[in-house]
Amino acid sequence: MYAGGLPEVPRHLPEGLVVLGDAGRPLADLEYLCGELHARRNISRTHLVVLTERPLEEHSALIQAGADECVAPPGGDWIARMKVLSRRLIALGLRGPPPTGEEPPSERLSLRDALQALLESTKSDLGYHFFSNLVEHLSRIYGASCVLVGELLPERDSIRTLAFWLNGSLQRGVVYSLRGTPCDEAIRTSVCHVRDGVAEQFPEDEMLAKLSMRGYLGAPLKDGNGNAIGILAVLHHQPLEAEGLEHSLLAAFAARAGTELERIRAHEEVERTRDFLRNTLNAVPDPLCVMDRAHRWVVVNRAFCDFMGRSETELLGCTARDFLPARVSESFFQEDERLFSTGESFESERVFDHTQDGQRRTMLTKKAVFHEPGGGAFLISVFRDNTDRRRLETQLRLADRLSSIGTLAAGVVHEINNPLAFVISNLSFLKKELAQPQILPEALPELREVLDETQEGINRVRTIVQDVKTFARSDETHSGPVDVHQAIEGALRLVRKELQYRAQVERSLETVPAVLGNQGRLGQVLVNLLVNALQAFPQNDPERNRVIVSTRSSSADTVIIEVGDNGPGMSPEVRQHLFDPFFTTKPAGEGSGLGLSICQSIVQSMGGKIEVESMQGQGSVFRVILPAAQARENTAANAQALPVDSKGLRRRLLLIDAEPAVGTSVRRLLQEAHEVHSVQDVRVALNLLSRGERYDAILCDVVLPGMSGVDLLRELEQREPGLARRTGFMTSGALSMPSRELISSYSGELLEKPFEPERLRRFVQRLFA
């Protein structure tokens, strides 16, 4: 119990009960004394009580300054209160206050115990908890009141404590400036030992004076390169004896602490790098994955998880075989295995039918193999969604086609009206002659001639319509062998009206193999090149202007198509930007500048290239170079006529077409061999089937009011799968690619309108087969 001033109070208060008497001094002085006693005690093992008669409102100030309690002075029940507090401390295992103000001697462990403590600290938990155990062990080894371990901050002028043991308890981490401190001395000289008077030897270190420290022993923490990264220090409020062996022991502890700190930093750096990599990959909008040599996914980003519709946890460690259909996953496996074996890079574009949103997606896939220093191989794959881009390209190409058709519309109408004029006249003549009661034998040759002319005119109209339909159709993804000469003739027919009044056409067509591509898209290229050649002529002078179309094969696998003119040619500056989008030399409002850019894109998509040669005053030549393709074996087979067995079993055909006249004409053409039942609505046809009507095959138009032909096929898939496979379709226009693929998977090719009688008979015969 202390009632006087600070001189009689030891620098470190003993454990137990400490009582401060209030002699009536000013409140500020009493607060100061509370603060000093609080600083000199072990908070968890010493109880500070103030005996005072001050009003209750001043008690809070004293408690705020450091007191635990404020009680009444002698004359009340304070003696009983002190006994209760002392008994409580004794029950907690704490000794009461010493009879004098002298401090107890410090207890130190033996060398054997110290080595055992070192072993225990070495085996203790890893991580920051290791440092807490370390400082507690060191306090026992050296019998010290304060032990700290800290790491150097980047500026290297201060440390941040990793663990701070003070008077029997761990304190929260603090930042400790090194300037003028024994810790700075230890870092620079490897070991710093001050037996006594450390506060006087390092007066700039305020912490030493505040904690009343006298003895100090410190050693630096070092990394694997021997650079100081922290400090381990033992401090005591008594003189600290330490010999060479104890210096070595502290150095051993410091080495172990340095190793652990370096390990923690390395682990944290790995964690930061991993988080940085994960965040970076997740920021990439394209799906990305990395697989090991066993084809297991080891890294996936968020976009890949979204694309697969699975979480990262579900995907990691799995393969494509766990989530994709067997046919698709096996294709990926074989492809990836080849890349692992060869080390090559790979790029392709695929259409995925089964995605998270249920939509078909066009994905550009890029894959590359990389090797770890240890020899492990990994395959990184990046997928880019090109669906919108391809859709936009398709829309631009179709817009360009429609623009070309608009430009050629007058000529196309002229080409159709010419044969229509005599077809209509001939039909009127035939109607008049057939109205006669009797046809004379001598009139029959003329009637046959009129009928032949009419049929020839209709064939001309059909050819022109077919050329326009092929040119404008939207099923661009359909690819197959294309007859180059047929594409050229179709393009020339479309621009024939323009050519007739502006230039002469010269053909030099050698026999060439088919090319692999889309006939409509190749026709678009040729029409654009022909129109550009015509527009290059400064005036309409068909006797002088020449357009030269030629084909040749430079080798067995290359086809060259050239469209040249003897116009004014182009300057080098124009040639340099000729294929740039929106570049045009035409006046404003007369050209979009997309024609040649689209031509280049189409040719490149067919695996070819387009070149231009031109000099001012000497005309221009556009050269399209395409890879040849072997015609599919079944192309010729499909073209062969299947014999119609009119003497065999008579079959029943259900015909569905919105035009009654189409049903009547088909019935007339097939009635000798088959029974044809014609309706105009899919729902009527389905009703007939529901009532038990049986048919050997169905011929249906794709585009119908209400339910379409595709709707019919889906209904038949559920009701009568066998009949669905004997259902054929006819069309007079372009189809969407999904509809075309669904129909082709059942009945193969489509019957294009208008159709010839023999083609109709062959098509129906294949349905019955």
LINCOR-V832694 format. One record per helix or strand of 3 or more residues. SS is the DSSP state (hx for helix, st for strand). FROM is the first residue (numbers start at 0). LEN is the number of residues. Records with the same first field share a line. If there is no record, write none. Layout:
BEGIN
SS->FROM-LEN / FROM-LEN
END
This chain:
BEGIN
hx->5-3 / 26-14 / 55-10 / 77-14 / 110-13 / 127-15 / 181-8 / 197-4 / 205-6 / 243-40 / 301-7 / 311-4 / 319-3 / 325-17 / 386-48 / 440-32 / 483-11 / 495-7 / 518-18 / 571-5 / 594-11 / 632-7 / 659-11 / 681-9 / 708-11 / 720-4 / 736-11 / 756-12
st->15-6 / 45-6 / 68-3 / 145-7 / 157-9 / 168-3 / 174-3 / 190-4 / 214-8 / 227-9 / 286-5 / 296-4 / 345-7 / 360-11 / 376-9 / 479-3 / 503-6 / 514-3 / 545-10 / 557-8 / 608-6 / 619-9 / 650-6 / 673-6 / 696-5 / 726-5
END
